[in-house]
Amino acid sequence: MNPQPLSPARDYSLDAVRSLAIVMVLIIHSASASLSLPMDRVSWWCGLAWACLARPAVPLFFLCSGALMLTRDIPLKRLFGHNLLRILIALFVWAFGYQLILRYQLGDLFSPGGLWAAVKGTLLFQHEFHFYYLHILILVYCFLPVVRTFLRGASRREEEYFLLFWAVTGLLFPVLGQFRPFSLIYPINLWYTMNQAYSAVGYCVLGHYLRTYGHTISRWWYLLSLTTGFLICLVPTVAFSLRDGALFGLFQEGMSPGPALMALGTMGLILSVRRWSGPLAQIAVSLSKASFCIYLVHIAVQKVLFRLGYSNTVLSSLTIPGMALILLAVSWLIYQVLCRIPWVRRWLV
C-alpha cells in the first residue's frame, strides 16, 4: 500500500504530540507494577525513572485539545452535540465494559446480582481509575466557549497574565501548600488553590498560546523547561521517598510544576519542527487517530497480560518499555478492528 501524500492543511506536529502522549501513558502504567515493589529493589528505581520521564503524558493531551479547539470557532451545536456527546457515550459504554471485567474477576458476572452491580457501578461513576481524564475532559469542553470568547479579545500579555495566575493557583499552590510555611495559612490554601479539574483549562489555554506564539520563543527555553521539569519530578520524589520509605508522588501529579514544565518544553520543541518526512508523519497520524481508543482499552489489555502471568517487575529498565510496546501493539490492533465498524468509529473510539 502506497503512503498517503502529506496534507498541507494538517498540523502533523499536533499528531506527533498526541502520539508521544499516548506512548507516555503506556509507559506510566507499565511502570506502576514496579513502583508497587519495595524500594530496595532495582526494579523500583527503574520504574521511578521511567515514570518521571513520561510524566507530561496527560498534560500533553490537554495542550493538544487547547491548540486544536481554541484556535478555531466550533459551533455550540457541534461541540455539545458531537464532541461532548461522544465523550459521554464512550465514557459510559467503556466504563460498563470494565465493570463487566471486574464482575468476571469476582466470579459473579453471570448472576443477576453481578450484572446489577455492574450497571450500578457504571451509573454511580465507579469507573476504572484512568477514566479520570474523560471526566475532566467533559468539564474542559463545557468551559471551551467561555475561554474561547476570552481569548478572542485578549492580547498576548493578557493571555500571559491568565497563564501566570493559573500557574500560581493551579500548579504551585497545590504543591507548596503541603509544606511549611505555606501549610500554616490553611484556609487560604483551600480557598485559593485551583481544583485539579478546573486547572486543566489552564493547560488548554497554554496549548493555544504555544500554537499561536510558540514560534517566537527560542528552542533553548523549551529545552530548559523540559530539563527543569524532569529534575523537579525526579529529585524531590527521590528525596521524600527515601525519607518516608515509600513512593512520594506529590511532585509527579499532572497539575504540578514538574510535569507542566516538561509538557511545555516537549510541545514547544515538537511545534518548532516545520517539516515532517512522509513516514514519520504517517506514523504520527496513525497513532494520533488511534490514541483515544488506545487510552480506553490498554488497561483491559494489561489486565489480561497480568492474568496470563506477564509482569514487568524483573529487569524493568528493559521490560517497562517492552510492556508499553506490547500494550501499544495490541491496543492499536483492537482499534484497527473497531474503527471498521461505522457507529463504533463515530462514537466509541
GUKE-544650 format. One line per 8 residues: number of its first residue (from 1); their letters; for each residue x, y, z of C-alpha. Coordinates in nm, 3 decimals, m for minus. Example, Ala and Ser with C-alpha at 12.3 -4.5 7.8 and 13.67 -1.06 7.14 Angstrom:
2
1> as> 1.230/m0.450/0.780  1.367/m0.106/0.714;
//
This chain:
349
1> mnpqplsp> 0.000/0.000/0.000  0.143/0.338/m0.101  0.166/0.603/0.175  m0.083/0.886/0.155  0.057/1.223/0.044  0.106/1.481/0.317  m0.174/1.734/0.353  m0.063/2.098/0.381;
9> ardyslda> m0.375/2.169/0.589  m0.291/1.914/0.860  m0.071/2.005/1.155  0.149/1.699/1.188  0.317/1.847/1.493  m0.003/1.805/1.694  m0.032/1.448/1.570  0.322/1.389/1.695;
17> vrslaivm> 0.242/1.543/2.034  m0.067/1.327/2.076  0.122/1.014/1.965  0.400/1.081/2.214  0.142/1.146/2.487  m0.027/0.808/2.444  0.310/0.629/2.446  0.393/0.810/2.771;
25> vliihsas> 0.061/0.699/2.922  0.150/0.338/2.842  0.494/0.380/2.999  0.347/0.525/3.320  0.101/0.240/3.357  0.368/m0.016/3.267  0.592/0.127/3.542  0.318/0.108/3.806;
33> aslslpmd> 0.385/m0.261/3.881  0.750/m0.187/3.959  0.656/0.103/4.187  0.439/m0.131/4.393  0.753/m0.326/4.493  0.974/m0.248/4.796  1.208/0.046/4.744  1.520/m0.167/4.792;
41> rvswwcgl> 1.456/m0.340/4.459  1.636/m0.219/4.147  1.304/m0.257/3.964  1.151/0.013/4.185  1.415/0.267/4.087  1.387/0.176/3.720  1.012/0.221/3.743  1.055/0.561/3.904;
49> awaclarp> 1.294/0.679/3.631  1.058/0.572/3.351  0.756/0.718/3.532  0.928/1.056/3.569  1.030/1.063/3.203  0.669/1.001/3.097  0.501/1.250/3.333  0.396/1.502/3.062;
57> avplfflc> 0.151/1.244/2.921  m0.193/1.372/3.025  m0.091/1.742/3.025  0.011/1.698/2.660  m0.338/1.572/2.576  m0.492/1.884/2.728  m0.239/2.105/2.547  m0.344/1.943/2.219;
65> sgalmltr> m0.712/1.999/2.298  m0.649/2.367/2.354  m0.428/2.403/2.047  m0.696/2.243/1.830  m1.022/2.367/1.978  m0.930/2.718/2.093  m0.769/2.828/1.767  m1.090/2.788/1.564;
73> diplkrlf> m1.459/2.852/1.613  m1.658/2.538/1.684  m2.038/2.589/1.679  m2.205/2.507/2.009  m2.427/2.256/1.831  m2.123/2.055/1.720  m1.936/2.099/2.047  m2.220/1.967/2.260;
81> ghnllril> m2.398/1.753/2.001  m2.090/1.569/1.881  m1.763/1.633/2.069  m1.906/1.626/2.420  m2.171/1.367/2.341  m1.904/1.136/2.200  m1.703/1.159/2.523  m2.011/1.084/2.733;
89> ialfvwaf> m2.117/0.784/2.525  m1.765/0.641/2.518  m1.724/0.700/2.890  m2.033/0.506/2.995  m2.001/0.226/2.739  m1.638/0.154/2.820  m1.694/0.205/3.193  m1.964/m0.063/3.177;
97> gyqlilry> m1.722/m0.289/2.991  m1.465/m0.251/3.269  m1.738/m0.320/3.526  m1.810/m0.647/3.345  m1.440/m0.735/3.361  m1.446/m0.665/3.735  m1.753/m0.885/3.788  m1.583/m1.162/3.591;
105> qlgdlfsp> m1.277/m1.137/3.815  m1.504/m1.158/4.120  m1.683/m1.460/3.975  m2.038/m1.321/3.964  m2.058/m1.187/3.610  m2.344/m1.416/3.502  m2.556/m1.371/3.813  m2.839/m1.112/3.832;
113> gglwaavk> m2.665/m0.953/4.129  m2.338/m0.925/3.940  m2.497/m0.764/3.634  m2.690/m0.520/3.851  m2.368/m0.432/4.037  m2.203/m0.360/3.701  m2.489/m0.133/3.594  m2.499/0.044/3.930;
121> gtllfqhe> m2.124/0.092/3.937  m2.134/0.249/3.592  m2.420/0.486/3.674  m2.265/0.588/4.007  m1.936/0.681/3.833  m1.738/0.400/3.994  m1.524/0.390/3.683  m1.181/0.250/3.605;
129> fhfyylhi> m0.914/0.477/3.753  m0.771/0.610/3.425  m1.113/0.742/3.319  m1.050/1.046/3.537  m0.912/1.206/3.219  m1.252/1.175/3.048  m1.433/1.321/3.348  m1.202/1.623/3.343;
137> lilvycfl> m1.230/1.649/2.964  m1.609/1.683/2.996  m1.562/1.983/3.224  m1.300/2.130/2.991  m1.534/2.102/2.693  m1.807/2.281/2.887  m1.566/2.568/2.953  m1.438/2.600/2.596;
145> pvvrtflr> m1.698/2.851/2.468  m1.625/3.088/2.758  m1.249/3.051/2.727  m1.262/3.099/2.351  m1.460/3.421/2.398  m1.192/3.550/2.635  m0.906/3.458/2.401  m1.077/3.614/2.100;
153> gasrreee> m1.044/3.958/2.261  m0.731/3.905/2.471  m0.390/4.042/2.385  m0.079/3.830/2.421  0.005/3.998/2.753  m0.345/3.935/2.885  m0.320/3.570/2.790  0.018/3.552/2.964;
161> yfllfwav> m0.140/3.705/3.275  m0.404/3.431/3.271  m0.134/3.165/3.240  0.065/3.320/3.526  m0.241/3.326/3.751  m0.315/2.963/3.658  0.045/2.856/3.722  0.035/3.003/4.072;
169> tgllfpvl> m0.309/2.884/4.182  m0.333/2.563/3.979  0.025/2.434/3.982  0.224/2.594/4.264  m0.036/2.624/4.543  m0.131/2.252/4.548  0.237/2.162/4.600  0.361/2.446/4.823;
177> gqfrpfsl> 0.055/2.416/5.044  0.187/2.080/5.168  0.499/2.237/5.320  0.585/2.499/5.579  0.542/2.793/5.594  0.271/2.774/5.328  0.085/2.497/5.511  0.034/2.736/5.805;
185> iypinlwy> m0.207/2.951/5.601  m0.453/2.663/5.585  m0.776/2.849/5.491  m0.606/3.037/5.209  m0.474/2.709/5.070  m0.829/2.579/5.049  m0.984/2.897/4.913  m0.722/2.997/4.658;
193> tmnqaysa> m0.597/2.664/4.523  m0.749/2.583/4.186  m0.923/2.245/4.171  m0.746/1.985/3.957  m1.032/1.952/3.709  m1.065/2.327/3.657  m0.688/2.360/3.641  m0.693/2.151/3.322;
201> vgycvlgh> m0.849/2.454/3.148  m0.516/2.629/3.203  m0.338/2.360/3.004  m0.580/2.420/2.717  m0.501/2.792/2.721  m0.130/2.709/2.729  m0.181/2.488/2.423  m0.347/2.778/2.243;
209> ylrtyght> m0.062/3.008/2.346  0.207/2.772/2.221  0.037/2.723/1.887  m0.019/3.097/1.845  0.301/3.247/1.985  0.531/2.950/2.041  0.735/3.016/1.728  0.864/3.341/1.885;
217> isrwwyll> 1.029/3.150/2.173  1.378/3.001/2.141  1.414/2.624/2.141  1.669/2.663/2.419  1.394/2.787/2.652  1.186/2.482/2.568  1.484/2.255/2.634  1.547/2.433/2.966;
225> slttgfli> 1.180/2.392/3.058  1.188/2.020/2.976  1.507/1.960/3.173  1.398/2.165/3.475  1.060/1.992/3.482  1.221/1.649/3.480  1.450/1.741/3.769  1.153/1.876/3.967;
233> clvptvaf> 0.973/1.546/3.909  1.270/1.327/3.997  1.483/1.490/4.268  1.218/1.578/4.530  1.041/1.245/4.465  1.363/1.056/4.539  1.441/1.266/4.847  1.097/1.240/5.008;
241> slrdgalf> 1.054/0.875/4.910  1.381/0.792/5.089  1.255/0.987/5.390  0.919/0.808/5.401  1.032/0.465/5.286  0.757/0.467/5.021  0.676/0.646/4.698  0.611/1.017/4.750;
249> glfqegms> 0.403/1.110/4.447  0.320/1.478/4.502  0.577/1.607/4.252  0.453/1.371/3.982  0.093/1.491/3.986  m0.025/1.618/3.648  m0.130/1.952/3.795  0.210/2.038/3.942;
257> pgpalmal> 0.513/2.236/3.820  0.735/1.947/3.707  0.501/1.775/3.460  0.374/2.116/3.343  0.725/2.236/3.257  0.803/1.906/3.086  0.483/1.929/2.881  0.555/2.290/2.785;
265> gtmglils> 0.908/2.207/2.674  0.805/1.891/2.489  0.523/2.053/2.294  0.726/2.366/2.221  1.009/2.161/2.074  0.776/1.949/1.863  0.583/2.251/1.734  0.912/2.408/1.628;
273> vrrwsgpl> 0.958/2.130/1.370  0.836/2.286/1.048  0.882/1.999/0.803  0.786/1.637/0.861  0.906/1.347/0.649  0.639/1.128/0.494  0.698/0.810/0.703  0.721/0.997/1.034;
281> aqiavsls> 0.410/1.198/0.956  0.213/0.887/0.862  0.315/0.711/1.184  0.216/1.017/1.386  m0.122/1.039/1.214  m0.189/0.668/1.263  m0.109/0.677/1.635  m0.288/1.007/1.682;
289> kasfciyl> m0.611/0.873/1.533  m0.588/0.559/1.746  m0.485/0.736/2.068  m0.836/0.770/2.214  m0.909/0.401/2.165  m0.566/0.301/2.294  m0.624/0.509/2.607  m0.960/0.340/2.664;
297> vhiavqkv> m0.860/m0.023/2.610  m0.497/m0.054/2.721  m0.578/m0.118/3.088  m0.802/m0.410/2.985  m0.514/m0.545/2.774  m0.279/m0.506/3.070  m0.521/m0.694/3.298  m0.522/m0.984/3.052;
305> lfrlgysn> m0.141/m0.984/3.033  m0.112/m0.988/3.412  m0.363/m1.272/3.430  m0.151/m1.466/3.181  0.147/m1.419/3.410  0.336/m1.147/3.224  0.478/m0.894/3.470  0.742/m0.626/3.431;
313> tvlsslti> 0.895/m0.645/3.779  1.225/m0.811/3.680  1.493/m0.613/3.494  1.227/m0.348/3.448  1.465/m0.099/3.289  1.408/m0.314/2.981  1.066/m0.466/3.041  0.882/m0.141/3.116;
321> pgmalill> 0.925/m0.014/2.758  0.868/m0.373/2.645  0.535/m0.384/2.826  0.446/m0.043/2.685  0.527/m0.163/2.334  0.308/m0.473/2.376  0.020/m0.261/2.509  0.062/m0.024/2.216;
329> avswliyq> 0.066/m0.300/1.955  m0.233/m0.493/2.092  m0.440/m0.179/2.159  m0.362/m0.048/1.811  m0.479/m0.377/1.658  m0.802/m0.352/1.859  m0.851/m0.004/1.717  m0.795/m0.133/1.363;
337> vlcripwv> m1.084/m0.374/1.415  m1.320/m0.136/1.592  m1.267/0.158/1.357  m1.409/m0.051/1.072  m1.749/m0.054/1.243  m1.907/0.282/1.145  m2.109/0.351/1.462  m1.825/0.240/1.687;
345> rrwlv> m1.575/0.454/1.495  m1.801/0.759/1.526  m1.889/0.735/1.896  m1.668/0.491/2.086  m1.311/0.511/1.954;
//
